[in-house]
Amino acid sequence: MAAAAAFVQPISIPQAIESLRSYGEDARLVAGGTALSILLRERLIQPTALISLNGIAGLNSIDTEDGSLHIGALVRHAEIAHSPLVRTLAPALAHAFGLVGNVRIRNVATVGGVLAEADYASDPPAAFLALDASVEATGPSGVRHIPIREFFVGFFETALAPDEILTGVRIPIPPQDTRAVYEKYVTRSSEDRPCIGVAAAVRFSPDGRTCDEVRVAVGAVAETPQRFPEVEAIAHGSALDNDVMQTIADAYANRIDTLSDMRGSAWYRTEMIRVWVRRAIQQARDRA
């Protein structure tokens, strides 16, 4: 019978980093614990230590700094969904967090946990990708900011070093004339994780006639959330009519190497990309 894991409660980031280094690669960080508790219950992991971040001050704030929206790693999903600041500056992000699981999960799960877990079938990563977010990682050498497009490496794998802790996420505040949406499609219960999730942002020129920018990020269909700036560029200078939106949707469907799971086959997901990418762009366009 395996020995029980030590439960460590640091009160500062340096203490947490030292605990990670001391206990080695089998140690696990604990924030909300919604995903970790499942892994422990199913005996998929047997950590030597559980290092709780909940006693560390300063990781549960939502504020603005240097033109960015900053969200601490311990902020709960429900707090993001209901935050007046997030709903004003990045309403699509608030909407995405409000769709995760159910109210019990949203009241416990943290932003740091959902990013560090890197679960492909999760809502927030695509929203963060479409908003050009960056992850704040703190380690022995200090703080570094990892662009979200570089953060997700593969299935449940991120660019975090073994002795780094995800301490927050930064989102550049979008221009006021940007309109963004997050659309989630589920094939089973309403509380289920997405078969596909699409975040889209649109900004038009001041005269409202031509499109200045489109961003599209697709989640839950591949190992990592997918975004193609060269495809987004098709919309630049156009009226963003039906043909342009469908061209972008088809390009995303053709480029993404989709996966199969209990929520849908790879073929089905490819066809849903054609549908939901166009729908998300159209909704953002209509709001713009």
N, C-alpha and C positions, 0 to 999 in steps of 0.2 A: 504494500500500500504506500502510495507516494506521500511524502511529508507535506503538511499544510504549508501554504505559501505565507511568507511574512507579510504583514500589512504595515506599510510605511506611510507616515503622514508628515511630509515636509511642510514648512511654513514659508518657504521662499523658492524661487526658481533655481538659484545655485544649489540649494539642498536637494531639490528634486533631480537635478542633473548629476550630482554626486551619487545619489542613490542608484540612478540608472547605471552609472559606471561601476559602482560597487557590486551590484547584484548581477550584472552581466546581461547578455542578450535574451535570457529567459524571463527577465522582469517585464511587467506590463504596467502601463499607466492607466489610471482610473479617473474618469470624470463623471459623466452620467451613468456609464456602465451598462447601457441598454444592449449593446452588441457584445461586450465582454462577458456579461452574465450568461448569454446563450452559449458562447464558446466554452465557458467553464462548466456549465451544466451538462453539455454534451461530451465533456472530457476531450475536446479537440485541442486544448492547450493545458499545460501543467506548469504555470509560472513559478519561479522561485520566490518572487515577491510581487505584491500589488502595491503600486506607489500612487497614492491618492493626491490629486491636484486641488482638491476642494478646500484645503486650508490655506491656499496661497492667495493673498490679496492682490487685487488689480487685474484679474483675468475675467471679470464679469461685467465689464463696462461696454457701452455703446456710445461713441462720440465721433467728432470730426477733428481732423488734424491735417494740415497742409493740403487741403483740397481733396481729402479722402475720407471715406466713412470707415471707421475702425471698429471692429467687433472682437471682443476678447474671447479667448478659447472656451471659457466656462459659461458663456451666455447660452441660455436654453433656447430651443427651437421656438417655444411659445413666446418668449420675450422678443425674438426677432420678428415673429409674425405680427405682434401687437405694438411694436415700438413706433411711436409717432415719427421719430427721426428716420427710421428705415422706410416707413411707409411713405414718407415725403420724398426722400432722396433716391430710394431704390425700391419702389413698390413691387416690382416683379420678384425681387428677392424675398420680401416679406410674404408675398403670395406663395412662393415655392416652399418656404418653411412651414406655412400654414397648411400645406397639403400632405406633410409627412405623417404617415401612420395614423395615429389617433391622438386624442387629447392627452392620454396618459403618457404616451411616448414623448410627445412634444413638450410636456412639462418636466421631463427628465433629461432627454438627449441634449447634447451640447454641440456647438458649431465645431469645436476642436475635435470632438469625437467623430463626427460624421466625415470630416475631411481626412483625419489620420487613418480611419478605417479603410478608406478608398474602396468602398463597396460600389461595384459598377451599377447596381440597381438602386440608386439613391437619387433623390430629387435635387438637393442643393448644388452638387458639383456643376451641373450644366448651367445653372443660373449664375454661379460665380464665374464660370468660363466666359459666358457672353458679356459679363460686366468687366472683364479684364482684371480680375482680382489678383492679389498676390498673398501668399502665405508667409506669416511671420514665424520664423523658426529660431529658437534660442538654444545655444549650446555653449560649451566651454570657451569658445572663441568669441562669443557675443551673439548679436542678432544678425540674421540675414533674411532677405526677402526673396522668396521663390515665386516667380510668375506661375499662376495657376496652370497655364498650358504646359509647364514643365514639371509640375508637382506630382501628377498622377502618372505612374510608370507602368502599371499593369494591374492584374487582379490583386486587390488588397495590398498593393505595393506603392509606396510613395518615394519621393526624393529626400525624405528626412534621413539624417544620419542616425546611427544607433544611439548616440548620446545627445540628440537634439529633442526639444519639446516644442510642439506647436503651441504658440502663445497667443496667436490672434490672426486675423485676416483683414486686409485693407482693400477697399473698393474705390477706385477713382470716382468722384461724384460726377455723374453724367451731365452733359449740358441740359439746360432746362427744357429744350425743345425735343429731347430724346424720349421716345415712348417704347417701353419694353413689356413683354409678357412672358409668362411661363405656362406651358400647356402640358398636362400629364394625361397619358392614356393608360388605363388599367384594363386587364382582360378578366380579372377575377373580382374579388370584393373591393369595395370602395376604399378600404384601409390598406390595400395591398401596395406593394412597391410597383413602380411603373414598368410597363412593357416598353414604353418609350416616353421620354420627357424632352421637350424642346423649349429652349429659351431664345427669344428673338428680340432685337432692339432695332429701331428705325429712327433715322433723323433726316428731315427734309431741308432743302435750302430755304432761306428766309422768305422767298416768294411762294413757297409751297408747291412748286411745280416739278422739281426734280429731286431725286434722292441723293443725299450727301453720304449716307452711311447705313449699312445693314450689318448686323452681327447675328450669327446663328450658332447655337451650340446644341448638340444632340447627346442625350444621356441614356443610359440603361440599355443600349443596343450593342455595345462593344465593351472591351476590357476597360476602356477609359472614355470619358466624355470627348466628343469629337467636334472640332471646329476647323473651317477651311477659309482663311482670309482671302485666298485667291478666287474662291467661288463667290464669297460675299461681294468682291469687287465688281462682279457682273452688274450689280444694281446701281453702282455709282453713276450719277448723271442721267439715270433713266427716270421714267415716270412711275416705276415699280408697278407695272400693270400685271395682268394675269400671266402673260407669257414669261415675263422676267421671273416672277415668283415661282412658276413651275419649273423653269430652267434651273434655278437654284436648288429647288427641292429634288429634282432628278439627279443633279450633280452630287448632292449629299448621299442620295440612295446608292448611286453607282460607286462612290468612293469608300463608303464605310463597310468594313468587313464585319458583318453582323454575326451575332451568336444565337444559339438556341438554348432555351431553358423552359421551365414549366409555364412561363408567361407567353411564350410564342416561339415559333421556329425562326431560323435565320431568314428564310424566304419571306415569312410574314412580316418580320421587322423591317426588312428592306422596303416592302410595299407600304408599310405604315409611315416610314420616313417620308416617302413621296407625299403622303396625305398631310401629316402633321407639321412638317416643316413649312409647307405652303400655308396652312391654316394659321400657324403662329406668326409668320411674316405678315399675312393679311390683317390679322388682328392688331398687330403693332402699327401697321400702316394706317389703318382706319382710325386709330387713336391719335396718330400724328397729324 
